[in-house]
Structures are given as structure tokens and as C-alpha cells.
């Protein structure tokens, strides 16, 4: 991360009056207004939930309109996540769009060459442009940072190894960086939410996904376990790295001449302090108990009268050496596959369920929820004209979009997704008005002579405007 961004965190301008701009974010389901100072190092603009950061800027998100370090917005993130939409279409080779978590103080900095000043623990939540994407942790234990992170997720290395060189970038097969895409970074803790041990970042666009994760180890992450729980603030920046000195995460031929037109556009920024807690998988210890009990009598396979001839390949004078000790298998790894045959393989509240298995037991299928976003569902997706790859073979697959998205069915996040079982088997309130358009909602599967009407969960506080609202067969 650029050191100027951290240095400015505690700086107070020597002239003029601080000006402030507001930004609306989602904090654990609640819409909240936060603030940025608008001064020399903070050149950006907001419009509702959208933030634009201009080149050579660092913007520090504040709870209050106060220059003090303590006024930084510092949420609880151990076992939680950050999600947002991002547009990097103008952030070219050599330019960097950054989102950083920083444990601020009046003395620390982020220059690894400065050994005399304590350094801030940081997490590079995003260092990216349209040619690369990187997430990295810098615990900086005892005030000293590694020159290179020992825990990072790099599209240039991890992403290419898993998805191929053409998956991310302009006209990418999975993430086309000419357009908006969605990012979710999880700060994975153990099930008891006491220890931070893994970073996981998921990029999504039109139903396509890139997921990278790294187990960072308890010892290396120790300095961040407490810091992410309400001690780290956000820095949003956009900076020039055309000389290549400060970051190396992109897959492009040559940097542009300058980054004057570079802009980072962030929208729908959301914090969740929950739902990203899971224990490490521990491979079972193999049973080494011998099959023969002490009292069991073992009889030879050869009867007394049977003549035993040596193998043809072994001559009488040939030395036969025993086989070498078998090489032990490496630790099993968790493999993540495609979508499950039905969304109902995962727990209630899950909206995307995938198959997983251990590398040493490929036939023992397990299931993992990878999305808990609340969606609004509409009509059935045609398998011939729409991409239904997010749905399993046994799913009911319908067009959907995130609840509350103002673009609704035209949202960039709209896609064909499986309808969870609770959307079908529940207690509903039905609108009195019915429709003859029997292809609406789940009515397309037949109503047995009954009418089709809009309906919603009886306990949905938003009623007909809630996520549960869709057309169903009246009782």
C-alpha cells in the first residue's frame, strides 16, 4: 500500500476549514451515512451509495465529521465480510484501485523501508485494476511488517492456476473488467469466532464466479485477530504505480504513460459482522489396528503337500530386496466443485450451494453454502435462452435479483438462480387480485384449476414489497 495514504490518516491540514462529503453504506442490514474529509489527499465524490475516487487520492471513512483517528469507522469483521460492486474500466495497467483496512495510530506508517517508525497492521482488501486483482494481509507484529505478505490472494497466480489466464480482464471469460462486477471478501474465523485464520475473496459477474482463499496460519494472523474486531478503519484510494515499484499484481504488457484518468467506482458497500465462521478441516486419523487379533490362528496359504515354485523372474542367485517404504500421502485438501443438484442440500437461508469433497475421498460429497444474499424471484428461466448454470439438475430455476436493487430485473446482478424450498413450502398471504397469466411465478408448474395470485410470507415485514413476494397458486 502507498505510504502517503497512511501518513495522511493522522494529518491535519495547515490551512482552511475541513469540508465533508457523505456516503451511504449498509452496516449489518442498516443503511447508514458515513463521511469523508474533502481535502488535498481526499479527492472524490459520492452520490447516494456510489463512491468515485480520483487518481492520487486517499479517502478515510469516518463515523463522525472529526479529524481525530478515533472517529474512523471501524466495524467488527472477525467472522464477517465486506461486499461491494466495483467498476475498474478506467483503471489501466500501472494504475491501482485500492481498499485498505488499517489499524490507525498517530505514529505508525506503511513504508517497509522505514525501520525506525512502527508500522500499521493492514489488510489490502483490494489492490486491483482491469488486469489484476490482489488481496493481502500485513499483520506487522511488534511494529515490523514483512516486505512481502505471507498471506495473499493473487489473480495473477492463484486465479490463473485455478481458472486460466483468460478468466479475468477486459473481455475475461468469467470477469469482464470493462463492466461492473461484485466482490465479497470474508475474514474467516473459527466456528466460535475467536480466531481469524483465513481470507476468502469471491468475484462475481452475471452468474459467473472466481473464488480465491488462503489459510494464513494462526501464528501469522495473530496480530490481526483482535485488530479486525473493531480496531481497523477503511482507506479508499486510487494511485499511480506506473513505475512498478509498489505493487506487482497485474498481467499486462506495459503500463500506461500516466493514471490521470483513472477512477475507482464503488457502489453498494456493505458490512456483515457474521456468517463467515468455520473450523479448519482436520483429516481423520486412519485406523491402524491390525486385522488379526492376538488369539486368532493364522494358517498358511500353502498346504503341506503343495509344491511351491519360485517366480520365473527371480533366479536362485538373485538378491531380492524388499520394497521401499511407501511414500505417505500428503494432507488431504478440500476441493470445491460445481453447483449442488439442489439448493436444498445446504442450510436454510442459502441461495447458492456447491459440492465439495476431500482430495483423498472424491466420492464422499459434502455441500457448502457460498451465497446468502436475499434475492427476489420472478418467472421460470428457459433452459434454451438463458444461462442456468447456477441451478442444479433438481432445482426450480427462476430469474432473480438482489432484494432492494433499484434496477430490479435489469440489475447487473440479475441471473437465473434456484428457488429455495422455503419459498415454496411456507405460510403465505395472497393478494385478492388474481391473474390469468399462468406462467407467472411458480404457477407455471400448474395450479390444478386454482387461480394464480401474488403472495408473500405471512411474517415478511415488507409484505408484497418483500423478497418473498412472487406469484403462486392460491389455496
Secondary structure, 3 states (H helix, E strand, C coil): CCHHHHHHHHCCCCCCCCCEEEEEEEECCEEEEEEEECCCCCCEEEECCEEEEECCEEEECECCCCCCHHHECCCECCCCEEEEEEECCCCCCCEEEEEEEECCCCCCECCCCCCCCCECCEEEEEEEECCEEEEEEECCHHHCCCCCCCCEEEHHHHHHHHHCCCCEECCCCCEECCCCEEEEEEEEECCCCCCEEEEEEEEEECCEEEEEEEECCHHHHHHHHCCCECCCEEEEEEEECCCCCCCCCCCCCCCCCCCCCCEEEEEEEEEECCCCECCCCCCCCCCCCCCCCCCCCCCCCCCCCCCCCCCCCCCCCCCCCCCCCCCCCCCCCEEEEEECCCHHHCCCCCCEEEEEEECCEEEEEEEEEEECCCEEEEEECCCCCCCCCCCCCCCCEEEEEECCCCCHHHCCCCEEEECCHHHCCCCEEEEEEEECCCCCHHHHHCCCCCCEEEEEECCCCCHHHCCCCEEEECC
